[in-house]
Amino acid sequence: MAIKVAIVGFGNIGRAAIEAVQGAPDMELVGIIRRHPGEEKLPSIPVVTDVAALGHVDVALLTVPSRSAPAYAREYLQ
């Protein structure tokens, strides 16, 4: 069974994370979480504002600026 992964953020690191997850045979990219999901279209990858919209997620990769990571981590750990 594949590990269901969501990527939080879509900058340079987020784009690299997409490639890494898609290239891993034991992972499934279930979606990307962005503040403004309509800015860029990604074929076959759901882009949402809330992780709950993706259903079950095993792992959330925080690919946000390091100064923002503590706040995002608290939110997702709750």
Helices and strands as residue ranges (DSSP letters): E 3-8, H 12-23, E 27-33, E 47-48, G 51-54, E 59-62, H 69-77
